[in-house]
C-alpha cells in the first residue's frame, strides 16, 4: 500500500483501481488540524482509512507538530490508539 503526501493540497492519499481514499488536513502555526477522512465504497472495510490517519499522525510526530482533530473518524482512531494522545 503506497500512501502519498500532497503537501500543496494538504492531504494524504491512497489510490486503488481508480478509487482514492484521503485524509485532508489544514496546517496552522506549529500543527495540523485533521479535517476529514474519505474512503469510497469500493475501498471501505479494508483498513485504508485507519492507515491514512496513522500516516498523518506519524507525519505530525516526525515533524513535531501538534494535532487538532475535527474529523470524527480520526478522533475514534486516536481514542483506540492511545500512543497518539500526546500529539493533541
HTML snippet that shows the backbone in 3Dmol.js (N, CA, C, O; Angstrom):
<script src="https://3Dmol.org/build/3Dmol-min.js"></script>
<div id="view" style="width:600px;height:400px;position:relative"></div>
<script>
const pdb = `
ATOM      1  N   UNK A   1       0.849  -1.179   0.000  1.00  0.00           N
ATOM      2  CA  UNK A   1       0.000   0.000   0.000  1.00  0.00           C
ATOM      3  C   UNK A   1       0.890   1.236   0.000  1.00  0.00           C
ATOM      4  O   UNK A   1       1.695   1.430   0.911  1.00  0.00           O
ATOM      5  N   UNK A   2       0.745   2.058  -1.009  1.00  0.00           N
ATOM      6  CA  UNK A   2       1.542   3.275  -1.104  1.00  0.00           C
ATOM      7  C   UNK A   2       0.669   4.492  -0.845  1.00  0.00           C
ATOM      8  O   UNK A   2      -0.267   4.780  -1.591  1.00  0.00           O
ATOM      9  N   UNK A   3       0.994   5.194   0.224  1.00  0.00           N
ATOM     10  CA  UNK A   3       0.293   6.425   0.574  1.00  0.00           C
ATOM     11  C   UNK A   3       1.166   7.585   0.128  1.00  0.00           C
ATOM     12  O   UNK A   3       2.365   7.614   0.407  1.00  0.00           O
ATOM     13  N   UNK A   4       0.563   8.540  -0.564  1.00  0.00           N
ATOM     14  CA  UNK A   4       1.297   9.727  -0.991  1.00  0.00           C
ATOM     15  C   UNK A   4       0.853  10.921  -0.150  1.00  0.00           C
ATOM     16  O   UNK A   4      -0.296  11.005   0.284  1.00  0.00           O
ATOM     17  N   UNK A   5       1.784  11.833   0.067  1.00  0.00           N
ATOM     18  CA  UNK A   5       1.506  13.051   0.819  1.00  0.00           C
ATOM     19  C   UNK A   5       1.593  14.221  -0.146  1.00  0.00           C
ATOM     20  O   UNK A   5       2.664  14.529  -0.668  1.00  0.00           O
ATOM     21  N   UNK A   6       0.471  14.861  -0.377  1.00  0.00           N
ATOM     22  CA  UNK A   6       0.418  16.040  -1.236  1.00  0.00           C
ATOM     23  C   UNK A   6       0.424  17.265  -0.321  1.00  0.00           C
ATOM     24  O   UNK A   6      -0.618  17.673   0.192  1.00  0.00           O
ATOM     25  N   UNK A   7       1.602  17.841  -0.123  1.00  0.00           N
ATOM     26  CA  UNK A   7       1.738  18.971   0.797  1.00  0.00           C
ATOM     27  C   UNK A   7       1.063  20.228   0.266  1.00  0.00           C
ATOM     28  O   UNK A   7       0.649  21.084   1.048  1.00  0.00           O
ATOM     29  N   UNK A   8       0.948  20.349  -1.036  1.00  0.00           N
ATOM     30  CA  UNK A   8       0.288  21.510  -1.628  1.00  0.00           C
ATOM     31  C   UNK A   8      -1.215  21.486  -1.354  1.00  0.00           C
ATOM     32  O   UNK A   8      -1.816  22.514  -1.043  1.00  0.00           O
ATOM     33  N   UNK A   9      -1.812  20.301  -1.473  1.00  0.00           N
ATOM     34  CA  UNK A   9      -3.261  20.152  -1.257  1.00  0.00           C
ATOM     35  C   UNK A   9      -3.585  19.732   0.174  1.00  0.00           C
ATOM     36  O   UNK A   9      -4.754  19.548   0.514  1.00  0.00           O
ATOM     37  N   UNK A  10      -2.569  19.579   1.011  1.00  0.00           N
ATOM     38  CA  UNK A  10      -2.725  19.232   2.430  1.00  0.00           C
ATOM     39  C   UNK A  10      -3.535  17.954   2.603  1.00  0.00           C
ATOM     40  O   UNK A  10      -4.589  17.949   3.239  1.00  0.00           O
ATOM     41  N   UNK A  11      -3.020  16.870   2.024  1.00  0.00           N
ATOM     42  CA  UNK A  11      -3.731  15.601   2.133  1.00  0.00           C
ATOM     43  C   UNK A  11      -2.797  14.412   1.965  1.00  0.00           C
ATOM     44  O   UNK A  11      -1.762  14.483   1.302  1.00  0.00           O
ATOM     45  N   UNK A  12      -3.208  13.316   2.594  1.00  0.00           N
ATOM     46  CA  UNK A  12      -2.587  12.012   2.380  1.00  0.00           C
ATOM     47  C   UNK A  12      -3.574  11.210   1.557  1.00  0.00           C
ATOM     48  O   UNK A  12      -4.779  11.265   1.800  1.00  0.00           O
ATOM     49  N   UNK A  13      -3.066  10.455   0.572  1.00  0.00           N
ATOM     50  CA  UNK A  13      -3.959   9.784  -0.375  1.00  0.00           C
ATOM     51  C   UNK A  13      -3.459   8.387  -0.709  1.00  0.00           C
ATOM     52  O   UNK A  13      -2.258   8.133  -0.805  1.00  0.00           O
ATOM     53  N   UNK A  14      -4.416   7.500  -0.882  1.00  0.00           N
ATOM     54  CA  UNK A  14      -4.155   6.144  -1.357  1.00  0.00           C
ATOM     55  C   UNK A  14      -5.125   5.887  -2.496  1.00  0.00           C
ATOM     56  O   UNK A  14      -6.321   6.147  -2.362  1.00  0.00           O
ATOM     57  N   UNK A  15      -4.621   5.377  -3.626  1.00  0.00           N
ATOM     58  CA  UNK A  15      -5.470   5.095  -4.777  1.00  0.00           C
ATOM     59  C   UNK A  15      -5.334   3.636  -5.177  1.00  0.00           C
ATOM     60  O   UNK A  15      -4.233   3.091  -5.251  1.00  0.00           O
ATOM     61  N   UNK A  16      -6.486   3.015  -5.432  1.00  0.00           N
ATOM     62  CA  UNK A  16      -6.529   1.628  -5.893  1.00  0.00           C
ATOM     63  C   UNK A  16      -7.636   1.508  -6.928  1.00  0.00           C
ATOM     64  O   UNK A  16      -8.782   1.872  -6.663  1.00  0.00           O
ATOM     65  N   UNK A  17      -7.298   1.003  -8.099  1.00  0.00           N
ATOM     66  CA  UNK A  17      -8.271   0.818  -9.182  1.00  0.00           C
ATOM     67  C   UNK A  17      -9.075   2.082  -9.467  1.00  0.00           C
ATOM     68  O   UNK A  17     -10.284   2.019  -9.692  1.00  0.00           O
ATOM     69  N   UNK A  18      -8.403   3.224  -9.457  1.00  0.00           N
ATOM     70  CA  UNK A  18      -9.055   4.488  -9.770  1.00  0.00           C
ATOM     71  C   UNK A  18      -9.855   5.102  -8.638  1.00  0.00           C
ATOM     72  O   UNK A  18     -10.441   6.170  -8.814  1.00  0.00           O
ATOM     73  N   UNK A  19      -9.894   4.456  -7.477  1.00  0.00           N
ATOM     74  CA  UNK A  19     -10.607   4.986  -6.313  1.00  0.00           C
ATOM     75  C   UNK A  19      -9.598   5.546  -5.322  1.00  0.00           C
ATOM     76  O   UNK A  19      -8.616   4.885  -4.982  1.00  0.00           O
ATOM     77  N   UNK A  20      -9.846   6.769  -4.861  1.00  0.00           N
ATOM     78  CA  UNK A  20      -8.919   7.420  -3.937  1.00  0.00           C
ATOM     79  C   UNK A  20      -9.531   7.591  -2.556  1.00  0.00           C
ATOM     80  O   UNK A  20     -10.651   8.078  -2.409  1.00  0.00           O
ATOM     81  N   UNK A  21      -8.773   7.181  -1.550  1.00  0.00           N
ATOM     82  CA  UNK A  21      -9.114   7.426  -0.152  1.00  0.00           C
ATOM     83  C   UNK A  21      -8.175   8.525   0.332  1.00  0.00           C
ATOM     84  O   UNK A  21      -6.992   8.525  -0.010  1.00  0.00           O
ATOM     85  N   UNK A  22      -8.695   9.464   1.129  1.00  0.00           N
ATOM     86  CA  UNK A  22      -7.885  10.607   1.538  1.00  0.00           C
ATOM     87  C   UNK A  22      -8.123  10.994   2.997  1.00  0.00           C
ATOM     88  O   UNK A  22      -9.187  10.754   3.566  1.00  0.00           O
ATOM     89  N   UNK A  23      -7.100  11.596   3.570  1.00  0.00           N
ATOM     90  CA  UNK A  23      -7.223  12.356   4.811  1.00  0.00           C
ATOM     91  C   UNK A  23      -6.793  13.774   4.458  1.00  0.00           C
ATOM     92  O   UNK A  23      -5.692  13.994   3.953  1.00  0.00           O
ATOM     93  N   UNK A  24      -7.673  14.728   4.729  1.00  0.00           N
ATOM     94  CA  UNK A  24      -7.366  16.128   4.474  1.00  0.00           C
ATOM     95  C   UNK A  24      -7.064  16.816   5.797  1.00  0.00           C
ATOM     96  O   UNK A  24      -7.694  16.531   6.816  1.00  0.00           O
ATOM     97  N   UNK A  25      -6.103  17.718   5.772  1.00  0.00           N
ATOM     98  CA  UNK A  25      -5.750  18.457   6.984  1.00  0.00           C
ATOM     99  C   UNK A  25      -5.497  19.916   6.639  1.00  0.00           C
ATOM    100  O   UNK A  25      -5.270  20.273   5.483  1.00  0.00           O
ATOM    101  N   UNK A  26      -5.542  20.745   7.665  1.00  0.00           N
ATOM    102  CA  UNK A  26      -5.252  22.167   7.497  1.00  0.00           C
ATOM    103  C   UNK A  26      -4.084  22.511   8.408  1.00  0.00           C
ATOM    104  O   UNK A  26      -4.171  22.326   9.622  1.00  0.00           O
ATOM    105  N   UNK A  27      -2.997  23.005   7.840  1.00  0.00           N
ATOM    106  CA  UNK A  27      -1.865  23.377   8.687  1.00  0.00           C
ATOM    107  C   UNK A  27      -2.136  24.687   9.431  1.00  0.00           C
ATOM    108  O   UNK A  27      -2.847  25.564   8.941  1.00  0.00           O
ATOM    109  N   UNK A  28      -1.561  24.793  10.608  1.00  0.00           N
ATOM    110  CA  UNK A  28      -1.548  26.052  11.345  1.00  0.00           C
ATOM    111  C   UNK A  28      -0.169  26.173  11.978  1.00  0.00           C
ATOM    112  O   UNK A  28       0.611  25.222  11.945  1.00  0.00           O
ATOM    113  N   UNK A  29       0.132  27.299  12.537  1.00  0.00           N
ATOM    114  CA  UNK A  29       1.459  27.528  13.107  1.00  0.00           C
ATOM    115  C   UNK A  29       1.755  26.503  14.192  1.00  0.00           C
ATOM    116  O   UNK A  29       1.177  26.549  15.278  1.00  0.00           O
ATOM    117  N   UNK A  30       2.660  25.578  13.892  1.00  0.00           N
ATOM    118  CA  UNK A  30       3.067  24.574  14.863  1.00  0.00           C
ATOM    119  C   UNK A  30       2.216  23.323  14.899  1.00  0.00           C
ATOM    120  O   UNK A  30       2.369  22.493  15.795  1.00  0.00           O
ATOM    121  N   UNK A  31       1.308  23.176  13.920  1.00  0.00           N
ATOM    122  CA  UNK A  31       0.475  21.977  13.962  1.00  0.00           C
ATOM    123  C   UNK A  31      -0.385  21.776  12.732  1.00  0.00           C
ATOM    124  O   UNK A  31      -0.283  22.499  11.740  1.00  0.00           O
ATOM    125  N   UNK A  32      -1.245  20.756  12.833  1.00  0.00           N
ATOM    126  CA  UNK A  32      -2.208  20.465  11.770  1.00  0.00           C
ATOM    127  C   UNK A  32      -3.560  20.142  12.399  1.00  0.00           C
ATOM    128  O   UNK A  32      -3.638  19.636  13.519  1.00  0.00           O
ATOM    129  N   UNK A  33      -4.606  20.442  11.665  1.00  0.00           N
ATOM    130  CA  UNK A  33      -5.964  20.075  12.047  1.00  0.00           C
ATOM    131  C   UNK A  33      -6.427  19.008  11.058  1.00  0.00           C
ATOM    132  O   UNK A  33      -6.546  19.281   9.863  1.00  0.00           O
ATOM    133  N   UNK A  34      -6.688  17.798  11.545  1.00  0.00           N
ATOM    134  CA  UNK A  34      -7.194  16.731  10.674  1.00  0.00           C
ATOM    135  C   UNK A  34      -8.678  16.992  10.466  1.00  0.00           C
ATOM    136  O   UNK A  34      -9.476  16.879  11.397  1.00  0.00           O
ATOM    137  N   UNK A  35      -9.038  17.341   9.240  1.00  0.00           N
ATOM    138  CA  UNK A  35     -10.384  17.796   8.920  1.00  0.00           C
ATOM    139  C   UNK A  35     -11.337  16.685   8.507  1.00  0.00           C
ATOM    140  O   UNK A  35     -12.494  16.661   8.926  1.00  0.00           O
ATOM    141  N   UNK A  36     -10.841  15.759   7.677  1.00  0.00           N
ATOM    142  CA  UNK A  36     -11.770  14.862   7.003  1.00  0.00           C
ATOM    143  C   UNK A  36     -11.051  13.597   6.544  1.00  0.00           C
ATOM    144  O   UNK A  36      -9.921  13.643   6.058  1.00  0.00           O
ATOM    145  N   UNK A  37     -11.726  12.486   6.708  1.00  0.00           N
ATOM    146  CA  UNK A  37     -11.266  11.219   6.133  1.00  0.00           C
ATOM    147  C   UNK A  37     -12.352  10.744   5.183  1.00  0.00           C
ATOM    148  O   UNK A  37     -13.525  10.683   5.550  1.00  0.00           O
ATOM    149  N   UNK A  38     -11.960  10.411   3.966  1.00  0.00           N
ATOM    150  CA  UNK A  38     -12.925   9.899   2.987  1.00  0.00           C
ATOM    151  C   UNK A  38     -12.386   8.614   2.382  1.00  0.00           C
ATOM    152  O   UNK A  38     -11.264   8.564   1.878  1.00  0.00           O
ATOM    153  N   UNK A  39     -13.211   7.576   2.444  1.00  0.00           N
ATOM    154  CA  UNK A  39     -12.890   6.296   1.813  1.00  0.00           C
ATOM    155  C   UNK A  39     -14.098   5.899   0.966  1.00  0.00           C
ATOM    156  O   UNK A  39     -15.179   5.679   1.513  1.00  0.00           O
ATOM    157  N   UNK A  40     -13.939   5.803  -0.366  1.00  0.00           N
ATOM    158  CA  UNK A  40     -15.072   5.435  -1.215  1.00  0.00           C
ATOM    159  C   UNK A  40     -15.501   3.986  -0.967  1.00  0.00           C
ATOM    160  O   UNK A  40     -14.716   3.163  -0.497  1.00  0.00           O
ATOM    161  N   UNK A  41     -16.742   3.699  -1.287  1.00  0.00           N
ATOM    162  CA  UNK A  41     -17.319   2.376  -1.018  1.00  0.00           C
ATOM    163  C   UNK A  41     -16.450   1.205  -1.464  1.00  0.00           C
ATOM    164  O   UNK A  41     -16.299   0.254  -0.696  1.00  0.00           O
ATOM    165  N   UNK A  42     -15.867   1.224  -2.670  1.00  0.00           N
ATOM    166  CA  UNK A  42     -15.061   0.060  -3.080  1.00  0.00           C
ATOM    167  C   UNK A  42     -13.839  -0.201  -2.191  1.00  0.00           C
ATOM    168  O   UNK A  42     -13.291  -1.303  -2.203  1.00  0.00           O
ATOM    169  N   UNK A  43     -13.410   0.805  -1.423  1.00  0.00           N
ATOM    170  CA  UNK A  43     -12.228   0.647  -0.571  1.00  0.00           C
ATOM    171  C   UNK A  43     -12.571   0.519   0.913  1.00  0.00           C
ATOM    172  O   UNK A  43     -11.680   0.337   1.743  1.00  0.00           O
ATOM    173  N   UNK A  44     -13.847   0.612   1.245  1.00  0.00           N
ATOM    174  CA  UNK A  44     -14.242   0.559   2.654  1.00  0.00           C
ATOM    175  C   UNK A  44     -14.051  -0.829   3.253  1.00  0.00           C
ATOM    176  O   UNK A  44     -14.022  -1.839   2.549  1.00  0.00           O
ATOM    177  N   UNK A  45     -13.922  -0.843   4.576  1.00  0.00           N
ATOM    178  CA  UNK A  45     -13.778  -2.077   5.368  1.00  0.00           C
ATOM    179  C   UNK A  45     -12.504  -2.858   5.046  1.00  0.00           C
ATOM    180  O   UNK A  45     -12.460  -4.080   5.185  1.00  0.00           O
ATOM    181  N   UNK A  46     -11.479  -2.142   4.618  1.00  0.00           N
ATOM    182  CA  UNK A  46     -10.185  -2.769   4.332  1.00  0.00           C
ATOM    183  C   UNK A  46      -9.068  -2.156   5.174  1.00  0.00           C
ATOM    184  O   UNK A  46      -7.899  -2.509   5.013  1.00  0.00           O
ATOM    185  N   UNK A  47      -9.429  -1.241   6.067  1.00  0.00           N
ATOM    186  CA  UNK A  47      -8.443  -0.613   6.939  1.00  0.00           C
ATOM    187  C   UNK A  47      -7.708   0.567   6.334  1.00  0.00           C
ATOM    188  O   UNK A  47      -6.770   1.082   6.944  1.00  0.00           O
ATOM    189  N   UNK A  48      -8.108   1.009   5.151  1.00  0.00           N
ATOM    190  CA  UNK A  48      -7.390   2.093   4.495  1.00  0.00           C
ATOM    191  C   UNK A  48      -7.550   3.424   5.226  1.00  0.00           C
ATOM    192  O   UNK A  48      -6.597   4.196   5.319  1.00  0.00           O
ATOM    193  N   UNK A  49      -8.736   3.695   5.740  1.00  0.00           N
ATOM    194  CA  UNK A  49      -8.945   4.932   6.493  1.00  0.00           C
ATOM    195  C   UNK A  49      -8.029   4.999   7.697  1.00  0.00           C
ATOM    196  O   UNK A  49      -7.417   6.034   7.960  1.00  0.00           O
ATOM    197  N   UNK A  50      -7.931   3.900   8.431  1.00  0.00           N
ATOM    198  CA  UNK A  50      -7.063   3.844   9.612  1.00  0.00           C
ATOM    199  C   UNK A  50      -5.602   4.031   9.216  1.00  0.00           C
ATOM    200  O   UNK A  50      -4.860   4.730   9.907  1.00  0.00           O
ATOM    201  N   UNK A  51      -5.185   3.421   8.124  1.00  0.00           N
ATOM    202  CA  UNK A  51      -3.794   3.556   7.681  1.00  0.00           C
ATOM    203  C   UNK A  51      -3.481   4.993   7.273  1.00  0.00           C
ATOM    204  O   UNK A  51      -2.379   5.485   7.518  1.00  0.00           O
ATOM    205  N   UNK A  52      -4.445   5.662   6.652  1.00  0.00           N
ATOM    206  CA  UNK A  52      -4.245   7.061   6.277  1.00  0.00           C
ATOM    207  C   UNK A  52      -4.147   7.957   7.510  1.00  0.00           C
ATOM    208  O   UNK A  52      -3.295   8.843   7.568  1.00  0.00           O
ATOM    209  N   UNK A  53      -5.011   7.731   8.488  1.00  0.00           N
ATOM    210  CA  UNK A  53      -4.955   8.523   9.720  1.00  0.00           C
ATOM    211  C   UNK A  53      -3.628   8.273  10.432  1.00  0.00           C
ATOM    212  O   UNK A  53      -2.994   9.213  10.910  1.00  0.00           O
ATOM    213  N   UNK A  54      -3.211   7.024  10.504  1.00  0.00           N
ATOM    214  CA  UNK A  54      -1.927   6.689  11.142  1.00  0.00           C
ATOM    215  C   UNK A  54      -0.779   7.408  10.437  1.00  0.00           C
ATOM    216  O   UNK A  54       0.099   7.965  11.096  1.00  0.00           O
ATOM    217  N   UNK A  55      -0.779   7.399   9.127  1.00  0.00           N
ATOM    218  CA  UNK A  55       0.273   8.075   8.356  1.00  0.00           C
ATOM    219  C   UNK A  55       0.287   9.573   8.662  1.00  0.00           C
ATOM    220  O   UNK A  55       1.354  10.174   8.790  1.00  0.00           O
ATOM    221  N   UNK A  56      -0.889  10.169   8.778  1.00  0.00           N
ATOM    222  CA  UNK A  56      -0.999  11.593   9.088  1.00  0.00           C
ATOM    223  C   UNK A  56      -0.459  11.887  10.485  1.00  0.00           C
ATOM    224  O   UNK A  56       0.282  12.851  10.678  1.00  0.00           O
ATOM    225  N   UNK A  57      -0.829  11.059  11.451  1.00  0.00           N
ATOM    226  CA  UNK A  57      -0.349  11.240  12.823  1.00  0.00           C
ATOM    227  C   UNK A  57       1.160  11.008  12.923  1.00  0.00           C
ATOM    228  O   UNK A  57       1.850  11.721  13.651  1.00  0.00           O
ATOM    229  N   UNK A  58       1.668  10.026  12.204  1.00  0.00           N
ATOM    230  CA  UNK A  58       3.113   9.777  12.191  1.00  0.00           C
ATOM    231  C   UNK A  58       3.862  10.967  11.589  1.00  0.00           C
ATOM    232  O   UNK A  58       4.934  11.338  12.066  1.00  0.00           O
ATOM    233  N   UNK A  59       3.293  11.557  10.544  1.00  0.00           N
ATOM    234  CA  UNK A  59       3.878  12.758   9.941  1.00  0.00           C
ATOM    235  C   UNK A  59       3.941  13.888  10.976  1.00  0.00           C
ATOM    236  O   UNK A  59       4.954  14.578  11.095  1.00  0.00           O
ATOM    237  N   UNK A  60       2.854  14.063  11.714  1.00  0.00           N
ATOM    238  CA  UNK A  60       2.827  15.108  12.743  1.00  0.00           C
ATOM    239  C   UNK A  60       3.907  14.852  13.793  1.00  0.00           C
ATOM    240  O   UNK A  60       4.625  15.771  14.187  1.00  0.00           O
ATOM    241  N   UNK A  61       4.019  13.618  14.238  1.00  0.00           N
ATOM    242  CA  UNK A  61       5.021  13.279  15.259  1.00  0.00           C
ATOM    243  C   UNK A  61       6.440  13.534  14.735  1.00  0.00           C
ATOM    244  O   UNK A  61       7.260  14.138  15.427  1.00  0.00           O
ATOM    245  N   UNK A  62       6.723  13.075  13.525  1.00  0.00           N
ATOM    246  CA  UNK A  62       8.062  13.226  12.944  1.00  0.00           C
ATOM    247  C   UNK A  62       8.451  14.690  12.759  1.00  0.00           C
ATOM    248  O   UNK A  62       9.632  15.036  12.771  1.00  0.00           O
ATOM    249  N   UNK A  63       7.444  15.540  12.588  1.00  0.00           N
ATOM    250  CA  UNK A  63       7.698  16.962  12.346  1.00  0.00           C
ATOM    251  C   UNK A  63       7.403  17.831  13.569  1.00  0.00           C
ATOM    252  O   UNK A  63       7.349  19.057  13.472  1.00  0.00           O
ATOM    253  N   UNK A  64       7.214  17.184  14.714  1.00  0.00           N
ATOM    254  CA  UNK A  64       6.988  17.884  15.993  1.00  0.00           C
ATOM    255  C   UNK A  64       5.812  18.854  15.908  1.00  0.00           C
ATOM    256  O   UNK A  64       5.896  19.996  16.362  1.00  0.00           O
ATOM    257  N   UNK A  65       4.712  18.375  15.317  1.00  0.00           N
ATOM    258  CA  UNK A  65       3.515  19.189  15.158  1.00  0.00           C
ATOM    259  C   UNK A  65       2.447  18.781  16.167  1.00  0.00           C
ATOM    260  O   UNK A  65       2.283  17.599  16.469  1.00  0.00           O
ATOM    261  N   UNK A  66       1.731  19.759  16.677  1.00  0.00           N
ATOM    262  CA  UNK A  66       0.553  19.486  17.494  1.00  0.00           C
ATOM    263  C   UNK A  66      -0.588  19.126  16.553  1.00  0.00           C
ATOM    264  O   UNK A  66      -0.577  19.502  15.381  1.00  0.00           O
ATOM    265  N   UNK A  67      -1.576  18.393  17.070  1.00  0.00           N
ATOM    266  CA  UNK A  67      -2.689  17.942  16.238  1.00  0.00           C
ATOM    267  C   UNK A  67      -4.014  18.353  16.875  1.00  0.00           C
ATOM    268  O   UNK A  67      -4.241  18.145  18.067  1.00  0.00           O
ATOM    269  N   UNK A  68      -4.869  18.934  16.064  1.00  0.00           N
ATOM    270  CA  UNK A  68      -6.272  19.157  16.404  1.00  0.00           C
ATOM    271  C   UNK A  68      -7.049  18.204  15.509  1.00  0.00           C
ATOM    272  O   UNK A  68      -6.720  18.044  14.334  1.00  0.00           O
ATOM    273  N   UNK A  69      -8.067  17.578  16.054  1.00  0.00           N
ATOM    274  CA  UNK A  69      -8.844  16.635  15.245  1.00  0.00           C
ATOM    275  C   UNK A  69     -10.288  17.104  15.147  1.00  0.00           C
ATOM    276  O   UNK A  69     -11.015  17.133  16.141  1.00  0.00           O
ATOM    277  N   UNK A  70     -10.692  17.471  13.942  1.00  0.00           N
ATOM    278  CA  UNK A  70     -12.073  17.822  13.644  1.00  0.00           C
ATOM    279  C   UNK A  70     -12.820  16.605  13.106  1.00  0.00           C
ATOM    280  O   UNK A  70     -14.030  16.478  13.296  1.00  0.00           O
ATOM    281  N   UNK A  71     -12.104  15.725  12.444  1.00  0.00           N
ATOM    282  CA  UNK A  71     -12.671  14.536  11.796  1.00  0.00           C
ATOM    283  C   UNK A  71     -13.098  13.492  12.835  1.00  0.00           C
ATOM    284  O   UNK A  71     -12.271  13.056  13.636  1.00  0.00           O
ATOM    285  N   UNK A  72     -14.366  13.087  12.836  1.00  0.00           N
ATOM    286  CA  UNK A  72     -14.832  12.071  13.795  1.00  0.00           C
ATOM    287  C   UNK A  72     -14.105  10.736  13.659  1.00  0.00           C
ATOM    288  O   UNK A  72     -13.819  10.092  14.668  1.00  0.00           O
ATOM    289  N   UNK A  73     -13.804  10.311  12.446  1.00  0.00           N
ATOM    290  CA  UNK A  73     -13.109   9.037  12.244  1.00  0.00           C
ATOM    291  C   UNK A  73     -11.722   9.072  12.882  1.00  0.00           C
ATOM    292  O   UNK A  73     -11.320   8.125  13.558  1.00  0.00           O
ATOM    293  N   UNK A  74     -10.996  10.162  12.664  1.00  0.00           N
ATOM    294  CA  UNK A  74      -9.659  10.297  13.247  1.00  0.00           C
ATOM    295  C   UNK A  74      -9.734  10.379  14.768  1.00  0.00           C
ATOM    296  O   UNK A  74      -8.854   9.870  15.461  1.00  0.00           O
ATOM    297  N   UNK A  75     -10.775  11.014  15.287  1.00  0.00           N
ATOM    298  CA  UNK A  75     -10.948  11.108  16.739  1.00  0.00           C
ATOM    299  C   UNK A  75     -11.112   9.716  17.347  1.00  0.00           C
ATOM    300  O   UNK A  75     -10.524   9.421  18.388  1.00  0.00           O
ATOM    301  N   UNK A  76     -11.903   8.866  16.708  1.00  0.00           N
ATOM    302  CA  UNK A  76     -12.089   7.488  17.182  1.00  0.00           C
ATOM    303  C   UNK A  76     -10.770   6.721  17.081  1.00  0.00           C
ATOM    304  O   UNK A  76     -10.434   5.945  17.976  1.00  0.00           O
ATOM    305  N   UNK A  77     -10.030   6.932  16.005  1.00  0.00           N
ATOM    306  CA  UNK A  77      -8.745   6.249  15.840  1.00  0.00           C
ATOM    307  C   UNK A  77      -7.812   6.557  17.011  1.00  0.00           C
ATOM    308  O   UNK A  77      -7.204   5.650  17.577  1.00  0.00           O
ATOM    309  N   UNK A  78      -7.699   7.829  17.370  1.00  0.00           N
ATOM    310  CA  UNK A  78      -6.809   8.211  18.471  1.00  0.00           C
ATOM    311  C   UNK A  78      -7.320   7.651  19.798  1.00  0.00           C
ATOM    312  O   UNK A  78      -6.521   7.260  20.649  1.00  0.00           O
ATOM    313  N   UNK A  79      -8.625   7.608  19.983  1.00  0.00           N
ATOM    314  CA  UNK A  79      -9.183   7.031  21.213  1.00  0.00           C
ATOM    315  C   UNK A  79      -8.809   5.555  21.342  1.00  0.00           C
ATOM    316  O   UNK A  79      -8.649   5.048  22.452  1.00  0.00           O
ATOM    317  N   UNK A  80      -8.670   4.875  20.219  1.00  0.00           N
ATOM    318  CA  UNK A  80      -8.308   3.451  20.215  1.00  0.00           C
ATOM    319  C   UNK A  80      -6.798   3.229  20.206  1.00  0.00           C
ATOM    320  O   UNK A  80      -6.330   2.126  20.489  1.00  0.00           O
ATOM    321  N   UNK A  81      -6.047   4.257  19.885  1.00  0.00           N
ATOM    322  CA  UNK A  81      -4.584   4.164  19.800  1.00  0.00           C
ATOM    323  C   UNK A  81      -3.988   5.263  20.683  1.00  0.00           C
ATOM    324  O   UNK A  81      -3.575   6.318  20.204  1.00  0.00           O
ATOM    325  N   UNK A  82      -3.958   4.988  21.950  1.00  0.00           N
ATOM    326  CA  UNK A  82      -3.568   5.971  22.969  1.00  0.00           C
ATOM    327  C   UNK A  82      -2.155   6.518  22.769  1.00  0.00           C
ATOM    328  O   UNK A  82      -1.818   7.578  23.297  1.00  0.00           O
ATOM    329  N   UNK A  83      -1.335   5.804  22.015  1.00  0.00           N
ATOM    330  CA  UNK A  83       0.042   6.262  21.803  1.00  0.00           C
ATOM    331  C   UNK A  83       0.112   7.587  21.043  1.00  0.00           C
ATOM    332  O   UNK A  83       1.176   8.202  20.975  1.00  0.00           O
ATOM    333  N   UNK A  84      -1.009   8.032  20.473  1.00  0.00           N
ATOM    334  CA  UNK A  84      -1.032   9.300  19.749  1.00  0.00           C
ATOM    335  C   UNK A  84      -1.630  10.442  20.567  1.00  0.00           C
ATOM    336  O   UNK A  84      -1.637  11.581  20.102  1.00  0.00           O
ATOM    337  N   UNK A  85      -2.126  10.169  21.762  1.00  0.00           N
ATOM    338  CA  UNK A  85      -2.783  11.205  22.563  1.00  0.00           C
ATOM    339  C   UNK A  85      -1.857  12.367  22.904  1.00  0.00           C
ATOM    340  O   UNK A  85      -2.321  13.492  23.092  1.00  0.00           O
ATOM    341  N   UNK A  86      -0.553  12.107  22.985  1.00  0.00           N
ATOM    342  CA  UNK A  86       0.381  13.180  23.327  1.00  0.00           C
ATOM    343  C   UNK A  86       0.479  14.246  22.236  1.00  0.00           C
ATOM    344  O   UNK A  86       0.985  15.341  22.482  1.00  0.00           O
ATOM    345  N   UNK A  87       0.001  13.934  21.044  1.00  0.00           N
ATOM    346  CA  UNK A  87       0.039  14.908  19.948  1.00  0.00           C
ATOM    347  C   UNK A  87      -1.069  15.950  20.063  1.00  0.00           C
ATOM    348  O   UNK A  87      -0.987  17.026  19.469  1.00  0.00           O
ATOM    349  N   UNK A  88      -2.099  15.623  20.827  1.00  0.00           N
ATOM    350  CA  UNK A  88      -3.270  16.501  20.922  1.00  0.00           C
ATOM    351  C   UNK A  88      -3.010  17.687  21.838  1.00  0.00           C
ATOM    352  O   UNK A  88      -3.892  18.525  22.028  1.00  0.00           O
TER     353      UNK A  88
END
`;
const viewer = $3Dmol.createViewer("view");
viewer.addModel(pdb, "pdb");
viewer.setStyle({}, {cartoon: {color: "spectrum"}});
viewer.zoomTo();
viewer.render();
</script>
